[in-house]
Amino acid sequence: MGVDALTGSGTQAAPSIPATATQPVIRFQTASTPPPSPVPTTPPASTGSVPAGMAIVTSPRLPLKGISAAQAAALLNGARNWRDVGSPVTLPVKPYAIAGMERNGLASPTPVNDYAALAAELAKTPGGIAVVPIDQVDWQVARLDVDGVDPLASVNGAVRIGVTGDIIPGRNVAIHARQYGDWTHPFLKMKDLLSSFDVTMSNFECVISDTIAPPEESNPNTYDFIADPAVIEGMKLCGIDAISLANNHTAWNDSGLGTAPFVEMLGHLESAGFPYFGGGRDLDQAQLGFEATVGDTSIVFIGIDGVTANVDFKGQIGTVGEDIGSGFAGASASKAGTNPLDLASVNAKIASLAGQ
């Protein structure tokens, strides 16, 4: 587990801390021809019964990403339960509308003053729903695709960022990868989705090595996760552009191997030309950001290890102390490791990045 952060155009990052020297980053620019998308990229003038230029937004807590046009029509015409339109859980539908937009779709919505008020209501109401102008949609809400069409795909300058949670191709996944004789196999069902984004980041919670015997062969419950270097081809297959190493299963290990496996992994990634951030051979490298440029937009990702390299909250629940496994995994001027959670340093670097 680690902490990832990103900054981009318009980001207000740590304004009280003055930007110092320009923070170096690892740079990446999308190709002039983007990878093919598995879903349509240009929505029609009207998707289902959703008015043109509008999008259906929901609470980020609703476990539903997309619906059909028929299900969209049902929602707009008064469907009362999310399970009736494809949700895996039973939740009452609670419609909202920004004042002045009550006729933009939903039947009998509860009015709210503005978009900020709507986002606040959706945050606390898992079954909440509204229809809003596409250009207002931001990270505070979830949006529903209709018939596989992302409503934001038509917005000029929109950047689609995919961020995955933990990738752990060790232990049971490694056992099955060896049985299949294919380290790309665990990625096959996700490759089309992950390749559809302009930029895709992942948190890689594993060590890549061809010198360490699979620890799960002697201990099926091991906390040391080891994957073959061929796993890099699986991540490339998915269109993953870079991985964060700032977590508790890269530099840290449970078997007293020190930093050697971590440094070996850095070599494998570099040999394969696969970018990483949040870890390095020393602190300067571990603190580097990864910059992705899509059109006129630049986004910088940084990785921060708040579990095995927590400077500010040592000893608190969720952190690993010096007496557990290999102990503190943070990098230093003379030691390889992850990017430590040192809030003063992190905030200053975010401020510097945002000012570039």
Secondary structure, DSSP 8 states (H G I E B T S, - for coil): --EEEEEETT----TTS---S---EEEEE--SS----SS-SS--SSBTTB-TTEEEEE-TTS---EE-HHHHHHHHTT--BGGGGT-SS--B-EEEEETT-TTSS-SS-EEESSHHHHHHHHHH-TTEEEEEEGGG--TTSEE-EETTB-GGGGSTT---EEEEEEE--SHHHHHHHHHHT-TTGGGTTTHHHHHTSSEEEEEE-SEE-SSS--GGGT-TT-S--EE-TTHHHHHHHTT--EEE--STTSS--SSS-TTHHHHHHHHHHHHTT--EESEESSHHHHT-EEEEEETTEEEEEEEEEEEEEESTTTTSTT---TTSTT---B-BTTB-EE-EE-HHHHHHHHHHHHT-
